[in-house]
Amino acid sequence: MIRVEGKAYYELEDGTITSCPEDDNSWRLVSSSIEIDNEKEEATLYNPRFEIQKVPVFYLPWLTVPIGDNRKTGFLYPTVSYGTSDGFELEIPFYWNLAPNYDLETTAKYMSERGTQLDGKFRYLSQFGRGEVQGQYLADDQKYPELGDRWGVGYKHYGVFDKNWKLEVDYAKVSDIYYFRDISSSIGEREDGQLLQQGKISWRNNNWDTSLLVRDFQLLSTTQDLPYQMMPQLRANYYLPQVTDYLDFDVISHITQFKTDDERGEKPDSATRVHIEPGIKIPLTTTWGGWETEGRLLATYYNQDISSMNPGSVGDLEENVTRVIPEFRTAGTLYLERDTTVFGGYTQTLEPRVQYLYVPEEDQSNIFNYDTTLLQQDYYGLFRTRKFSGVDKVVAANQVSYGATTRFYDSNYRERMNLSFGQIYYIEDGSDSSSGQDDSNYSAWAIETDFNFNDYLFYHGGIQYDISDEEIQLANSTLEYRQGAVYTDQLSLCISPIHRRLR
């Protein structure tokens, strides 16, 4: 029965609330009486029970829920579980609708083996951007009493203001290195056992891209070397496309002050690096392909505090180093397309590509490695100009890379599958090898593939196979299920080699 009072108030007896389509009982709230107030945009349920496929899951004597777009202060659904690690767990979240542009969620989590943990997450939206503050606190951890109080804090901010300015902050800190092992937490960005702590402000227009970055880390392991802090790094990049019809010009530059708290004397306590990299590019493009020729000059100056090091650790390092290395690249790609009956009628493309790269060899043993790491070695890495991120190590090259990619598009021109393969031919033999063996002039074959089965299920696989040694150097495989923009599940497998050659 439905009772109506005016245009804004309704009362239903033996009513049901669900967001499922008609005749779909995947879930529903069943109540002896439901009062709906359209002005307040809320519904009050008396004696409600939550059902999944008509099976009762839980019962409450009274419940209010929002029925519009407005958020509502109140308790969220509790969680009850049991595990061998934390014992019986009861998690009770509470949502605070503080204002249209900021809110707060607090959670009390009781664990029979460890005590009560308090969590909080504050979100805001302002003219300077959006942000999130997180905090967790577990007083006197009963399972690990030697670690005492456990806590974690995190702050993230991203904002664009006055059109040209951007501010980014990502800071997190936890009480101890075992925090993420023992406590479920979404605080911070963790990479390779490090917790990121950085802030960056940027300004850009059509020609300039400048930024000021401060970066530090918290180590989450006792076996890692303490990384260098950037205190700070100033970048100023200038871009001037189409100086003429077929000539682009740019300059990449940055000044970085490195510092470390490592007191073992095995690395410089501090260093200053100044890098200037002008480049010119000649792009030639058509609808069926393109060819690009590029030349760059990498000029870098280092001032390294080697006086703080142990005499036996200095080696070839020098206090002041100036390094100038030219780089030349020329590359071309074709775009071919045809209709095919493969897989029931698809559009197939074939994209062969070739690249020549030359970088002269330069002795860099007098430079310490401050922020340079080996980039991922895959098909796309065959056509990079650098094997390392950063500029502390520039690898010599005299090589030709070649490969091809084929893609399959459905009738809506949605890519369903791609397959890429290629390798490198080294014109000069005798390049560095971590295995110490005299390698052939050919790299391993790199093969990558992606499948989009139904816009929800995705597969990616990659393999690097050395024909000369008849061995797999690296393989990886990932299966993902996505619900909208959220990755709801992921299964990954990676096989790494005992050693990896560096050419």
Sequence and secondary structure as in RCSB ss.txt:
>XXXX:A:sequence
MIRVEGKAYYELEDGTITSCPEDDNSWRLVSSSIEIDNEKEEATLYNPRFEIQKVPVFYLPWLTVPIGDNRKTGF
LYPTVSYGTSDGFELEIPFYWNLAPNYDLETTAKYMSERGTQLDGKFRYLSQFGRGEVQGQYLADDQKYPELGDR
WGVGYKHYGVFDKNWKLEVDYAKVSDIYYFRDISSSIGEREDGQLLQQGKISWRNNNWDTSLLVRDFQLLSTTQD
LPYQMMPQLRANYYLPQVTDYLDFDVISHITQFKTDDERGEKPDSATRVHIEPGIKIPLTTTWGGWETEGRLLAT
YYNQDISSMNPGSVGDLEENVTRVIPEFRTAGTLYLERDTTVFGGYTQTLEPRVQYLYVPEEDQSNIFNYDTTLL
QQDYYGLFRTRKFSGVDKVVAANQVSYGATTRFYDSNYRERMNLSFGQIYYIEDGSDSSSGQDDSNYSAWAIETD
FNFNDYLFYHGGIQYDISDEEIQLANSTLEYRQGAVYTDQLSLCISPIHRRLR
>XXXX:A:secstr
 EEEETTTEEEEEEEEE SS TT  SEEEEEEEEEEETTTTEEEEES EEEETTEEEEE SEEEEE SS    EE
   EEEEETTTEEEEEEEEEEEEETTEEEEEEEEEETTTEEEEEEEEEEEETTEEEEEEEEEESS SS GGG SE
EEEEEEEEEEETTTEEEEEEEEEESSTTHHHHS    S EETTEEEEEEEEEEE SSEEEEEEEEEEEE  SSS 
   EEEEEEEEEEEEEEEETTEEEEEEEEEEEEE    SSSS SEEEEEEEEEEEEEEEEETTEEEEEEEEEEEE
EEEE GGGS HHHHTT  SEEEEEEEEEEEEEEE EEEEE GGGSEEEEEEEEEEEEEE     TTS  SS  B 
  STGGGG S SBSSSS    EEEEEEEEEEEEE TT  EEEEEEEEEEEESS     TT S   SB  EEEEEE
EESSSSEEEEEEEEEETTTTEEEEEEEEEEEEETTEEEEEEEEEE  SS    
